[in-house]
């Protein structure tokens, strides 16, 4: 077994939330687990143990509810079909607004242009006013409210006000084009839409009102459009049914919020898939399921405590925004950042972390790769002493990314590589704050998630063998349904068609000898040269070791009865793809992975297509290689980059 890169001190283990949870589990529930691993095994042992675990978490985290009910899991182990806390009634917003004091609830940075903060008391008052505005506009339980806003305090306020009245919230980023917004909001027919006048990106104000006008004109369901002034002139008059949000709120006094108690499985928001392979799926997520899932991950996996300052770089079109907002339920301060994470350079993120005394810093694997490529050493320039945890998601964090963090960012920090999805608004595999971190590995399956790796015949695989990531038992944040899928056919096809009764997530992965996991990429982008399945991350892990390579993307191309691997590289400025560099790339892949991983062709491109949340789109590249239409190009942040992948030579 390899040597850990980090282990928590005895003091840190003693102070960890999960240690207190284990003590409570033993004293109140007579369940005795001596380690995090034992706790996971207990939490998925059977229906009774699973019910005890989730009831104990409800108790430990202090969930606020009008009623809990006696039943924890109904129709166990049916999947889909099992329901958690079927008799419970609660309000998601009430759980996030439990504090009303003068400590910071939200700190907001809009690049280097804006810094604002709201105390818990101020946040409560803003939500109270907007709640009354929504009710005035006819929003009732089950109605939809949508926001096309930057990652700013008003977006959080809109989510909480919508949840307070029992409505269903959806959001996307203001840089989305009209068609991309309509593909999402046109399906859910919101009663109220929130928009902004402009937003900042790379130091410049970008107009957002033109899109707002077009969308408002094309959504006949709207009763009101609320404009949030930000980087423009704040004029709402050009927008149909438009009104400034501050003027609407000013008509109502702050006061106690009348929270609508809703069933545990009532949707609190709708999230959307990326839409790169067709119109986005609308995934409904239950208020109680999301709340319990996030409390589990925040408190037991991320060790977030009241008073912590929690940051994750995200936009409002990515599930990590919803994950971040739930940090309020643990009494933490959430730190919002909107704009380019690299404006004017990588230092901005760490300058913010230093000034705001961030304790939990969430980012992407690509950002960590960028630090390595830049030779950045934040630990030499910034005081990161409050920082306890760095989390990474969005794509697999390669072993070299672990090196970059521990060598150049902070030595004594819990590096938590995590992986999950929009489908569950959380993780399948996550960090363990009281366990060792091994290079290149995700530490643990998430508590209450019966995660395993299957071969294509549905057999459980031993450590080291690659296969499909699955979850074998129900869990609270399983979405209750897709919007506009009355027969449930799309829902069933998405998760249960491959292994009946087993959640199939679509990640190509393996367990490790240490009890951890490695994610090798999406199953639908897995390569298959010579009939052997290869994860794309295995190739990226090798090629991006080279100093000349900034980033890369790989796709399979059918050639007769076989598939060849084509690798596209974006090089550091000033570098050219010479024959010598091609040979070094192939040699590095052959030695670090296997001969089967070596690409048949290596080609240079000036840009790589990605979604608006920063994920590279291997399937879109594969479509271009095969001459297929790339559906919903507008869902890409840079669709023009696809032109570089046409006419690949034989």
URZILIN-V476104 format. One record per backbone hydrogen bond with DSSP energy under -1.0 kcal/mol. CO is the residue of the C=O (numbers start at 1). NH is the residue of the N-H. If there is no record, write none. Layout:
co:CO nh:NH
co:CO nh:NH
This chain:
co:6 nh:437
co:9 nh:13
co:10 nh:14
co:11 nh:15
co:16 nh:20
co:17 nh:21
co:18 nh:22
co:19 nh:23
co:20 nh:24
co:21 nh:25
co:22 nh:26
co:23 nh:27
co:24 nh:28
co:25 nh:29
co:25 nh:31
co:35 nh:39
co:36 nh:40
co:37 nh:41
co:38 nh:42
co:39 nh:43
co:40 nh:44
co:42 nh:45
co:46 nh:50
co:47 nh:51
co:48 nh:52
co:49 nh:53
co:50 nh:54
co:51 nh:55
co:52 nh:56
co:53 nh:57
co:54 nh:58
co:55 nh:59
co:56 nh:60
co:57 nh:61
co:58 nh:63
co:67 nh:89
co:72 nh:85
co:74 nh:83
co:75 nh:78
co:78 nh:82
co:83 nh:74
co:85 nh:88
co:88 nh:264
co:89 nh:66
co:89 nh:67
co:90 nh:262
co:91 nh:95
co:92 nh:96
co:93 nh:97
co:101 nh:121
co:103 nh:120
co:105 nh:334
co:106 nh:118
co:107 nh:336
co:108 nh:116
co:109 nh:338
co:110 nh:113
co:110 nh:114
co:114 nh:110
co:116 nh:108
co:118 nh:105
co:118 nh:106
co:119 nh:123
co:120 nh:124
co:121 nh:125
co:122 nh:126
co:123 nh:127
co:124 nh:128
co:125 nh:129
co:126 nh:130
co:127 nh:131
co:128 nh:132
co:129 nh:133
co:130 nh:134
co:131 nh:135
co:132 nh:136
co:133 nh:137
co:134 nh:139
co:135 nh:138
co:140 nh:143
co:143 nh:168
co:144 nh:191
co:145 nh:170
co:146 nh:194
co:147 nh:172
co:150 nh:152
co:152 nh:155
co:152 nh:156
co:153 nh:157
co:154 nh:158
co:155 nh:159
co:156 nh:160
co:157 nh:161
co:158 nh:162
co:159 nh:163
co:160 nh:164
co:161 nh:165
co:162 nh:167
co:163 nh:166
co:164 nh:260
co:166 nh:142
co:168 nh:145
co:169 nh:270
co:170 nh:147
co:172 nh:149
co:173 nh:176
co:177 nh:181
co:178 nh:182
co:179 nh:183
co:181 nh:185
co:182 nh:186
co:185 nh:189
co:191 nh:223
co:191 nh:224
co:192 nh:146
co:193 nh:226
co:194 nh:148
co:195 nh:228
co:197 nh:208
co:197 nh:209
co:198 nh:231
co:199 nh:206
co:201 nh:204
co:204 nh:201
co:206 nh:199
co:208 nh:212
co:209 nh:213
co:210 nh:214
co:211 nh:215
co:212 nh:216
co:213 nh:217
co:214 nh:218
co:219 nh:222
co:224 nh:193
co:225 nh:243
co:226 nh:195
co:227 nh:245
co:236 nh:239
co:239 nh:242
co:241 nh:225
co:243 nh:227
co:244 nh:248
co:245 nh:249
co:246 nh:250
co:249 nh:252
co:257 nh:259
co:262 nh:90
co:263 nh:266
co:264 nh:288
co:266 nh:287
co:268 nh:169
co:269 nh:285
co:271 nh:283
co:281 nh:273
co:282 nh:483
co:283 nh:271
co:285 nh:268
co:285 nh:269
co:286 nh:290
co:287 nh:291
co:288 nh:292
co:289 nh:293
co:290 nh:294
co:291 nh:295
co:292 nh:296
co:293 nh:297
co:294 nh:298
co:295 nh:299
co:296 nh:300
co:296 nh:301
co:297 nh:302
co:298 nh:304
co:305 nh:308
co:308 nh:333
co:309 nh:359
co:309 nh:360
co:310 nh:335
co:311 nh:362
co:315 nh:318
co:318 nh:321
co:319 nh:323
co:320 nh:324
co:321 nh:325
co:322 nh:326
co:324 nh:327
co:325 nh:328
co:326 nh:329
co:327 nh:330
co:327 nh:332
co:328 nh:331
co:331 nh:307
co:333 nh:310
co:334 nh:107
co:336 nh:109
co:338 nh:111
co:340 nh:343
co:345 nh:348
co:347 nh:351
co:348 nh:352
co:349 nh:353
co:350 nh:354
co:351 nh:355
co:352 nh:356
co:353 nh:358
co:359 nh:388
co:359 nh:389
co:360 nh:311
co:361 nh:391
co:362 nh:313
co:363 nh:393
co:364 nh:368
co:365 nh:369
co:366 nh:370
co:367 nh:371
co:368 nh:372
co:369 nh:373
co:370 nh:374
co:371 nh:376
co:377 nh:380
co:378 nh:381
co:378 nh:382
co:384 nh:387
co:388 nh:414
co:389 nh:361
co:390 nh:416
co:391 nh:363
co:392 nh:418
co:393 nh:365
co:398 nh:401
co:398 nh:402
co:399 nh:403
co:400 nh:404
co:401 nh:405
co:402 nh:406
co:403 nh:407
co:404 nh:408
co:405 nh:409
co:405 nh:410
co:408 nh:379
co:411 nh:413
co:414 nh:390
co:416 nh:392
co:419 nh:428
co:419 nh:429
co:421 nh:424
co:421 nh:426
co:426 nh:421
co:428 nh:446
co:429 nh:419
co:430 nh:444
co:432 nh:435
co:437 nh:5
co:437 nh:6
co:438 nh:441
co:442 nh:517
co:444 nh:430
co:446 nh:449
co:449 nh:451
co:450 nh:472
co:452 nh:470
co:453 nh:461
co:454 nh:468
co:455 nh:458
co:459 nh:455
co:462 nh:465
co:467 nh:509
co:468 nh:454
co:469 nh:505
co:470 nh:452
co:471 nh:503
co:475 nh:478
co:481 nh:284
co:485 nh:488
co:488 nh:492
co:489 nh:493
co:490 nh:494
co:491 nh:495
co:492 nh:496
co:495 nh:504
co:499 nh:502
co:503 nh:471
co:506 nh:523
co:507 nh:469
co:508 nh:520
co:509 nh:467
co:510 nh:518
co:511 nh:464
co:512 nh:515
co:516 nh:512
co:517 nh:442
co:518 nh:510
co:520 nh:537
co:521 nh:508
co:522 nh:525
co:523 nh:526
co:527 nh:534
co:528 nh:531
co:529 nh:532
co:534 nh:527
co:535 nh:538
co:536 nh:540
co:537 nh:541
co:539 nh:543
co:540 nh:544
co:542 nh:545
co:543 nh:546
co:546 nh:549
co:548 nh:572
co:551 nh:570
co:553 nh:568
co:555 nh:566
co:557 nh:564
co:559 nh:562
co:562 nh:559
co:564 nh:557
co:565 nh:600
co:565 nh:601
co:566 nh:555
co:567 nh:603
co:568 nh:553
co:569 nh:605
co:570 nh:550
co:570 nh:551
co:572 nh:575
co:576 nh:578
co:578 nh:582
co:579 nh:583
co:580 nh:584
co:581 nh:585
co:582 nh:586
co:583 nh:587
co:584 nh:588
co:585 nh:589
co:586 nh:590
co:587 nh:591
co:588 nh:592
co:589 nh:593
co:594 nh:597
co:595 nh:598
co:601 nh:567
co:603 nh:569
co:609 nh:617
co:610 nh:637
co:611 nh:614
co:615 nh:611
co:617 nh:621
co:618 nh:622
co:619 nh:623
co:620 nh:624
co:621 nh:625
co:622 nh:626
co:623 nh:628
co:624 nh:627
co:632 nh:635
co:633 nh:636
co:638 nh:641
co:639 nh:642
co:640 nh:643
co:641 nh:644
co:642 nh:645
